[in-house]
Amino acid sequence: MPESSLPRILAVLRARALLIAVLAVPVVAAGFGYAATREPVYRSDVVVTFTPAYAPAADNSFLRLVRSYQLVATSSDALREAEGEAGLERGSLSDAVTVESPGDTLQLGLSVVTDDAGDSARAAEAIADVVVRIAGQDPLVSADLLIGPTEGENLTPLRQRLAVVAGLALAAVPGVPVALLLEGARPRVRVREDVAELGVPLLLSLRGRELRRWAADPASAEVPSGVIALRAELAEVLVQRGSDTVLLTSPDRTAEAVVIELADALTARGEGPAVLARPGLLVEEDALTATRGHHVTVLVLPAGTSRERAADCVELLGRRGAECAGAVLVR
C-alpha cells in the first residue's frame, strides 16, 4: 500500500467495510445464537445513599467509610440474611451481587442477577435493607434507600449486543490487515493526497451523496456549494486559456452517472460555463485528439478509481496535448 496517512487508512477501511463485515458474520452469528439459547437472566438495581451522622459535610475519610460498605454488602453474613428475607435458597446470591460506588458520590449501587425477575427484585431490596440496618448500628453514618428496586431486566438483548460488538472486534483483527494488503496490491484513489500524487491540481473534493441529493430534485434543491465555487474557478480558467468549453471526462464509462450529474450541476439554471460531459472519453484517443485546443479538460475521479488507470489517463492527456485544468474527486 502507498505511504498511508490516517485519512487514507480510514477511507480504505470504510470502502472495505463489507470485507470486515463478512469476516464478522460467523463470529457474530455464533455469539448471537449462544446468547439467545442460554437461560434468560434478570437484573434488578437499587441505590443506597449515606449521610454523615454528625459532621456538617462529608470529607475524604467519610468517603472511605462509605466505600467500606461495598464489602459489607457482599459479605457472607449480609448475603445469608438477604437470602432469608427474599425467600431464596442459601448460597443463591453468592455470585449474583455486584456493588459499585460511582465517582465521589455518597452512594452505593447494588445489582442482583438471577434467573427470575421477581427473585432479583426481592433480593436487591433485601440486600439494601440489610445494608441500611447495619449502617444504623454505626454511630458515624446513616443510610437510606434512594432508588429501587427496579423491575428485573432481561439481560439477553444486552448479551446479544455484546456478541455483535465482540464479533466485529474479532473480525477487525484479520480484517484490517487484509483490507490494507488488498489496497496495496491494487491502489485506489481515495483521498486528496492520492490526487496530488497524480500530478494534477485538485479542483474539488465532493461527497457523492450531495451530488445525488441535488440530482434527485434539481428544480428545488440547492446546488452544492463546492460546485458553485468550481463554476467560478473554471470560468477563470477558460478565460486564461482562451477556451470556450469545459470537457468533463473520466477514466472509464463506469463513472457515467457521476460525470453527467456534475455537468448538470455546473450548468444548473443556466449558470456556469459551457460543459460537455463525455465519460470514458479517455479510452477514445482519436476523439480526445479532436478536442485539443477547444476544451479545457477536467478529470472526474470517483473514489475507488484505480490509481494506475488514473495515472495512465493523466499521462494520455499530456501526450495528446489536452488542456487539463485538474481533477474532481467524488467521495
SVG drawing of the C-alpha trace seen along z (x, -y; Angstrom):
<svg xmlns="http://www.w3.org/2000/svg" viewBox="-42 -35 47 58">
<polyline fill="none" stroke="black" stroke-width="0.4" points="0.0,0.0 1.3,-3.5 2.6,-5.6 -0.5,-5.8 -1.9,-8.8 -4.7,-8.4 -7.3,-9.8 -6.3,-7.3 -6.4,-4.4 -9.9,-5.4 -11.1,-5.8 -9.8,-2.3 -11.5,-0.7 -14.8,-2.4 -14.5,-1.2 -13.6,2.3 -16.2,2.4 -18.0,5.2 -15.0,7.4 -14.7,6.9 -18.4,7.5 -18.2,10.8 -15.4,11.9 -17.5,10.9 -20.7,12.8 -19.6,16.3 -18.4,14.9 -21.5,12.6 -23.9,15.4 -22.3,17.9 -22.3,15.3 -25.8,14.2 -27.1,17.7 -25.3,18.6 -26.8,15.6 -30.3,16.4 -30.2,20.1 -28.9,19.5 -31.4,19.4 -32.5,15.8 -31.3,13.9 -32.7,10.7 -31.0,7.8 -32.5,5.6 -30.8,2.5 -31.0,0.4 -29.2,-2.6 -28.4,-3.3 -27.4,-6.8 -25.3,-7.7 -25.1,-10.8 -22.7,-11.7 -24.4,-11.3 -22.7,-14.3 -20.3,-16.1 -21.9,-19.0 -20.2,-17.9 -18.6,-14.7 -14.8,-14.6 -12.4,-12.1 -12.5,-9.9 -16.2,-9.7 -16.0,-8.7 -13.6,-5.9 -16.1,-4.8 -18.9,-4.7 -16.6,-2.6 -16.2,-0.1 -19.9,0.8 -19.1,2.4 -17.5,5.2 -20.4,5.2 -23.0,5.6 -21.2,8.7 -20.2,10.3 -21.4,13.8 -23.4,12.8 -25.2,10.0 -26.0,12.3 -27.2,15.1 -29.5,12.6 -30.8,11.2 -31.4,14.7 -33.6,15.5 -35.6,12.2 -36.1,12.8 -37.1,16.4 -34.2,17.7 -32.1,20.8 -28.9,20.4 -25.9,19.7 -28.1,18.5 -26.7,14.9 -23.0,15.8 -22.1,14.9 -25.2,12.8 -24.4,9.5 -22.2,6.6 -21.6,3.4 -20.1,0.1 -19.8,-3.4 -19.9,-5.9 -17.4,-8.7 -17.2,-10.7 -20.9,-10.3 -22.1,-9.1 -24.0,-6.2 -23.7,-2.5 -25.3,-0.9 -26.3,2.7 -27.2,5.1 -28.6,8.6 -28.8,11.0 -30.8,14.2 -32.8,16.4 -36.1,15.0 -37.2,11.3 -39.1,11.4 -36.2,13.1 -33.8,10.4 -36.1,7.6 -36.7,9.1 -33.1,9.9 -32.0,6.4 -34.4,4.9 -33.4,7.3 -29.7,6.6 -30.4,2.8 -32.4,3.3 -29.5,5.3 -27.0,2.5 -29.3,-0.2 -29.8,1.8 -26.0,2.4 -25.4,-1.3 -28.0,-2.1 -25.7,-0.5 -22.8,-2.7 -22.6,-6.0 -20.8,-7.8 -23.3,-7.2 -26.9,-6.9 -28.2,-5.2 -31.5,-5.2 -32.8,-3.5 -32.6,-6.1 -33.7,-4.2 -35.2,-0.8 -35.6,1.9 -36.0,1.8 -38.1,4.4 -35.9,7.3 -34.4,6.5 -33.9,9.4 -30.2,9.3 -30.5,11.5 -30.7,8.5 -27.6,7.0 -25.7,10.3 -26.6,10.3 -25.4,6.7 -22.2,7.6 -21.9,10.6 -22.2,8.3 -19.5,5.9 -17.2,8.8 -17.7,10.3 -16.8,7.0 -13.8,6.6 -12.5,10.1 -13.2,9.7 -11.1,6.4 -8.0,8.4 -7.6,10.1 -9.9,7.8 -7.9,4.6 -4.6,6.0 -6.3,7.9 -8.0,4.7 -4.8,2.8 -2.9,5.6 -5.6,5.6 -5.3,1.9 -1.6,2.2 -1.9,4.8 -4.3,2.6 -4.1,-1.0 -7.2,-3.2 -7.8,-6.9 -9.5,-7.6 -8.4,-10.9 -6.9,-14.3 -3.3,-13.1 -3.9,-10.4 -5.0,-13.1 -2.0,-15.2 0.3,-12.2 -1.1,-12.0 0.4,-15.4 -2.8,-17.3 -4.5,-20.0 -7.4,-19.0 -10.2,-21.4 -12.9,-20.0 -13.5,-17.1 -17.2,-16.5 -19.3,-14.0 -21.3,-11.8 -24.4,-11.9 -24.5,-15.7 -24.5,-15.4 -27.1,-12.7 -29.3,-14.7 -29.2,-17.6 -29.7,-15.4 -32.8,-13.8 -34.6,-17.2 -32.7,-19.8 -35.7,-22.1 -35.8,-22.9 -32.6,-21.6 -29.6,-23.8 -26.6,-23.3 -23.7,-22.0 -21.6,-25.0 -18.4,-23.3 -19.9,-23.1 -20.7,-26.8 -17.1,-27.6 -15.9,-25.3 -18.0,-27.2 -16.2,-30.4 -12.8,-28.7 -13.5,-27.1 -14.8,-30.3 -11.4,-32.0 -9.5,-29.0 -11.4,-29.3 -10.6,-32.9 -6.9,-32.4 -6.5,-29.6 -8.7,-31.1 -11.1,-28.1 -14.8,-28.1 -16.0,-24.7 -15.2,-22.5 -14.9,-18.9 -15.8,-16.6 -14.4,-13.1 -13.4,-10.0 -11.0,-7.1 -13.8,-4.8 -17.6,-4.8 -18.5,-3.3 -18.5,-6.8 -21.0,-8.0 -23.8,-8.9 -21.4,-10.9 -20.0,-12.8 -23.4,-13.7 -24.7,-14.8 -21.7,-17.0 -22.1,-18.5 -25.8,-19.2 -24.9,-20.8 -22.3,-23.1 -24.8,-24.4 -27.9,-24.4 -30.3,-27.3 -28.4,-28.5 -25.4,-29.5 -21.7,-28.5 -19.5,-27.8 -20.4,-25.6 -19.8,-22.0 -19.6,-18.9 -20.0,-15.6 -18.0,-12.7 -17.5,-9.9 -14.9,-7.5 -13.6,-9.7 -10.1,-8.9 -10.5,-5.4 -11.2,-7.0 -7.8,-8.5 -9.0,-9.8 -11.9,-11.7 -9.6,-13.1 -7.2,-14.4 -10.0,-16.1 -10.9,-18.1 -7.4,-19.6 -7.4,-23.4 -11.1,-23.7 -11.8,-22.5 -10.4,-22.6 -10.5,-19.1 -11.5,-18.2 -10.9,-14.6 -13.7,-13.2 -12.4,-10.6 -15.0,-8.7 -13.4,-7.4 -12.2,-3.9 -10.8,-4.6 -7.7,-2.6 -4.7,-4.8 -2.9,-3.1 -5.7,-3.8 -6.0,-7.4 -2.2,-7.9 -2.4,-6.5 -5.2,-8.9 -3.2,-11.9 -0.3,-10.8 -2.6,-10.4 -3.9,-13.9 -0.4,-15.3 0.6,-13.2 -2.4,-14.3 -1.8,-18.0 -5.2,-18.3 -5.6,-21.3 -6.2,-19.6 -7.4,-22.0 -7.3,-19.5 -9.4,-16.8 -12.6,-16.5 -12.7,-13.8 -16.2,-12.4 -16.1,-10.6"/>
</svg>
